[in-house]
């Protein structure tokens, strides 16, 4: 896929490290892929029953994402300890959710956003007297619970412990989706940059993808392709480049925004 996008320099790491790396502007970028499935424990995601109604098991789906990212954080630390990944290398986790039941169809806010940032269900507030809509927002959700009632954080990208992970690339497509369609490899990729990453993924590294970032406590979407999206709010790439704060310091800008959100949550006693 990267070869098809013009990237010519890269190599596999061998059996012990991440899948492969590329070099852009002198910076090595490692890619570690994972394709989580439904799971086998009590928290497994139930299969979709055709012809039957029911609730989407959102929390079980989110647990598959949080488990995948946690596993790859462990792999990152092993790679660092063995000297395969250097302290200045970028480390990107690629997640394909095609084999997680329900995840393929997505939700109003994509699961990968809900799994790594504390955004919960969409909520609309009405005036009880006039019945007029007064607010619209996503509820705060800092964790999901397993069947045994143990909590699992959904704030990885507000947690300094995950600063070694530079970004997550997400896709729901399988090979058949490209083989029998008219799309190109990587068309539906979405990048979620980690605002607290020690070594951020350069924005130009995957410049055909859409990506999400935090601004004024909101999750914004930058559309880098002509495809239509239902996410709200949506900004285009040109508008972002006209933001003087972003142009001045594109990498540090989002980090400051994320830390500001984290401070606000802490002051509200919503996180430790």
NULUM-760517 format. One record per residue (C-alpha): x, y, z; residue in one letter. Coordinates in steps of 0.02 Angstrom, whole numbers, padded with zeros to 5 digits, always signed. Example, Ala and Ser with C-alpha at 12.3 -4.5 7.8 and 13.67 -1.06 7.14 Angstrom:
+00615-00225+00390a
+00684-00053+00357s
This chain:
+00000+00000+00000x
+00141+00121+00045x
+00233+00070-00113x
+00079+00115-00213x
+00080+00286-00131x
+00257+00323-00185x
+00354+00265-00032x
+00506+00169-00094x
+00618+00152+00056x
+00575+00025+00190x
+00623-00137+00271x
+00556-00277+00379x
+00622-00286+00556x
+00630-00475+00575x
+00534-00590+00690x
+00564-00496+00853x
+00519-00317+00809x
+00376-00223+00724x
+00319-00278+00550x
+00418-00151+00450x
+00485+00026+00445x
+00499+00168+00320x
+00607+00323+00326x
+00538+00496+00288x
+00645+00651+00306x
+00777+00553+00399x
+00651+00493+00530x
+00619+00306+00546x
+00435+00259+00562x
+00392+00086+00627x
+00225+00003+00590x
+00149-00130+00700x
-00013-00208+00636x
-00151-00299+00728x
-00321-00366+00676x
-00421-00401+00835x
-00565-00525+00829x
-00720-00552+00935x
-00623-00622+01084x
-00645-00783+01183x
-00680-00726+01361x
-00844-00672+01442x
-00812-00502+01363x
-00813-00568+01184x
-00916-00473+01057x
-01070-00574+01007x
-01097-00613+00826x
-01229-00519+00728x
-01388-00620+00712x
-01464-00588+00542x
-01649-00549+00550x
-01650-00512+00736x
-01653-00344+00822x
-01546-00299+00971x
-01424-00177+01050x
-01251-00147+00983x
-01128-00208+01118x
-01028-00047+01115x
-00926-00078+01272x
-00873-00251+01216x
-00820-00179+01048x
-00719-00043+01134x
-00632-00173+01242x
-00565-00257+01084x
-00484-00091+01033x
-00413-00052+01206x
-00344-00229+01219x
-00261-00214+01048x
-00177-00049+01089x
-00120-00111+01259x
-00041-00265+01179x
+00052-00158+01053x
+00114-00042+01190x
+00194-00195+01270x
+00272-00240+01102x
+00340-00063+01088x
+00424-00076+01257x
+00501-00244+01210x
+00567-00169+01048x
+00643-00023+01145x
+00723-00138+01274x
+00802-00244+01137x
+00866-00091+01044x
+00761-00126+00889x
+00664+00036+00910x
+00770+00188+00952x
+00718+00330+01066x
+00688+00446+00917x
+00589+00324+00809x
+00405+00347+00768x
+00294+00199+00814x
+00125+00178+00729x
-00005+00047+00770x
-00115-00008+00624x
-00282-00081+00679x
-00400-00170+00562x
-00569-00201+00646x
-00651-00300+00505x
-00660-00459+00611x
-00741-00378+00763x
-00929-00407+00747x
-01025-00242+00736x
-00865-00138+00719x
-00870-00143+00530x
-01030-00041+00529x
-00961+00090+00647x
-01062+00210+00752x
-01103+00396+00755x
-00929+00427+00828x
-00801+00299+00765x
-00754+00165+00889x
-00569+00204+00880x
-00607+00380+00940x
-00714+00317+01084x
-00585+00186+01134x
-00436+00303+01153x
-00519+00466+01206x
-00656+00489+01339x
-00800+00522+01219x
-00960+00429+01260x
-01136+00421+01187x
-01205+00571+01090x
-01326+00671+01197x
-01455+00805+01158x
-01520+00915+01300x
-01693+00995+01291x
-01778+01129+01393x
-01909+01034+01492x
-02032+01179+01478x
-02014+01236+01298x
-01948+01071+01228x
-01818+01171+01133x
-01647+01095+01105x
-01520+01185+01214x
-01363+01081+01194x
-01285+00938+01097x
-01129+00846+01152x
-01044+00680+01185x
-01053+00616+01362x
-00891+00595+01458x
-00839+00412+01470x
-00668+00381+01543x
-00683+00193+01557x
-00783+00041+01510x
-00815-00108+01622x
-00780-00291+01594x
-00906-00424+01642x
-00813-00448+01806x
-00840-00261+01839x
-00655-00215+01823x
-00630-00046+01736x
-00531-00020+01576x
-00476+00156+01530x
-00533+00237+01368x
-00408+00380+01386x
-00249+00307+01312x
-00217+00465+01210x
-00229+00572+01366x
-00113+00456+01462x
+00076+00491+01462x
+00104+00303+01482x
+00057+00285+01298x
+00174+00422+01237x
+00279+00293+01144x
+00135+00263+01023x
+00141+00401+00893x
-00025+00367+00808x
-00156+00237+00765x
-00205+00200+00586x
-00377+00122+00574x
-00465+00027+00436x
-00617-00086+00422x
-00587-00150+00246x
-00531-00325+00201x
-00446-00380+00040x
-00613-00417-00043x
-00668-00239-00013x
-00530-00179-00128x
-00529-00325-00249x
-00710-00304-00298x
-00725-00117-00276x
-00655+00034-00365x
-00553+00099-00218x
-00365+00105-00196x
-00268+00030-00052x
-00275+00148+00095x
-00423+00251+00036x
-00519+00223+00197x
-00372+00239+00316x
-00397+00359+00459x
-00255+00421+00568x
-00281+00465+00751x
-00124+00558+00804x
-00075+00539+00986x
-00064+00718+01049x
+00054+00665+01189x
+00172+00564+01079x
+00357+00586+01116x
+00393+00561+00931x
+00241+00620+00832x
+00199+00548+00663x
+00240+00683+00534x
+00080+00749+00455x
+00155+00729+00282x
+00194+00544+00310x
+00019+00484+00265x
-00053+00635+00181x
-00192+00543+00089x
-00279+00492+00251x
-00411+00578+00355x
-00364+00610+00534x
-00435+00672+00699x
-00366+00794+00825x
-00422+00886+00981x
-00461+01073+00976x
-00549+01171+01114x
-00604+01009+01195x
-00686+00947+01035x
-00637+00805+00920x
-00613+00877+00747x
-00597+00783+00583x
-00482+00837+00443x
-00538+00766+00276x
-00391+00736+00162x
-00490+00646+00024x
-00647+00693-00074x
-00752+00562+00016x
-00908+00613+00111x
-00910+00589+00300x
-01050+00598+00429x
-00939+00653+00572x
-00973+00820+00653x
-00888+00941+00657x
-00787+00924+00497x
-00644+01035+00445x
-00547+01025+00285x
-00360+01022+00270x
-00349+01196+00193x
-00440+01276+00340x
-00324+01192+00464x
-00171+01258+00373x
-00243+01432+00390x
-00250+01417+00580x
-00104+01526+00640x
-00077+01421+00797x
-00064+01262+00695x
+00051+01337+00563x
+00167+01405+00697x
+00188+01238+00787x
+00090+01094+00708x
+00159+00959+00824x
+00160+01053+00987x
-00009+01132+00954x
-00112+00973+00974x
-00010+00920+01125x
-00054+01082+01213x
-00237+01058+01168x
-00236+00881+01239x
-00152+00935+01400x
-00279+01075+01417x
-00421+00948+01403x
-00335+00835+01530x
-00317+00980+01653x
-00500+01023+01632x
-00552+00843+01667x
-00439+00836+01819x
-00506+00999+01887x
-00682+00930+01868x
-00623+00776+01965x
-00670+00665+01819x
-00498+00583+01808x
-00359+00549+01932x
